[in-house]
Amino acid sequence: MNALAQSRPAALPILRRLLAEGGWGLLGWTAGIAIAITLYIPLFPSMQTPELAGILDSLPPELVRTLGYEDITSGAGYVQATFFGLIGFVLLTIAVVSWGAACTGGAEESGRLELTLAHAVSRIQYAAEAAAALLCRLVALGAVAWLLIRVLDGPAQLDLDPLDLLAGTAAWVSLGLVCGSAAFAVGAGSGRRLWAIAAGAGVAVAGYVIEALANNSDDLGWVRAVSPYAWAYQHTPLADGFDGGGLALLWAASLALLGIGAVALARRDILG
């Protein structure tokens, strides 16, 4: 029995390896998210002043709408504008795009993917477990963000409902997954890390720009239909709770991109 147990391959070897090897990187990004939250969130009480209202009134309305500062005097609006919609979105995008690109295009460029596939690992298995590792890291960042904001909610006088905060965090994580999945798919299809990074970053930037344009023109409201950023935040989850339709779109897009990446990886020649 012992010999049989020793000869049996470990379950989910790619997932386990990617999570173990990326532990320090995940810790670093977790620290970055934590620092951003602890820097921005406690400032909310000091922002509730007539002077701030005057500054906002003096800014061009287009700039206020682009930055999402229309409701910055409420706890939900402040957290959305400063963290989930801006600095947190930037940090999450950089992290997840780099992870998605590294596990497909980066692994192929380094020759590591070819070596892994030579050890009785199918391409579909590799793609599925790499995608699972990507999701696990995202969930970990989301859990840290939710917990820290929840802890600071009282001292910062945000008055956020825990379930609404969970809804906002879920939208943030799901938006990140779309960007990471785009990098994953292009990396799997091209074998190039740089192309994968460009694709993931392009999805993030395009989504943000489309939302900014829609916020400044009633005639362009229809373009939100193709913006992952709008799918995540158009219905203000921090104030109004879960948006099933938006989350469904984000997850459908992510699963489609991951599926495309898996199929592309399965059909291509892998060169070390």
Secondary structure as GFF3:
##gff-version 3
##sequence-region A 1 272
A	DSSP	alpha_helix	2	7	.	.	.	ID=ss1
A	DSSP	alpha_helix	13	21	.	.	.	ID=ss2
A	DSSP	alpha_helix	23	40	.	.	.	ID=ss3
A	DSSP	three_ten_helix	41	43	.	.	.	ID=ss4
A	DSSP	three_ten_helix	45	47	.	.	.	ID=ss5
A	DSSP	alpha_helix	50	58	.	.	.	ID=ss6
A	DSSP	alpha_helix	61	67	.	.	.	ID=ss7
A	DSSP	alpha_helix	75	79	.	.	.	ID=ss8
A	DSSP	pi_helix	80	87	.	.	.	ID=ss9
A	DSSP	alpha_helix	88	101	.	.	.	ID=ss10
A	DSSP	pi_helix	102	106	.	.	.	ID=ss11
A	DSSP	alpha_helix	107	110	.	.	.	ID=ss12
A	DSSP	alpha_helix	112	117	.	.	.	ID=ss13
A	DSSP	alpha_helix	123	153	.	.	.	ID=ss14
A	DSSP	alpha_helix	162	190	.	.	.	ID=ss15
A	DSSP	alpha_helix	193	215	.	.	.	ID=ss16
A	DSSP	three_ten_helix	218	226	.	.	.	ID=ss17
A	DSSP	alpha_helix	228	233	.	.	.	ID=ss18
A	DSSP	alpha_helix	237	240	.	.	.	ID=ss19
A	DSSP	alpha_helix	244	267	.	.	.	ID=ss20
###
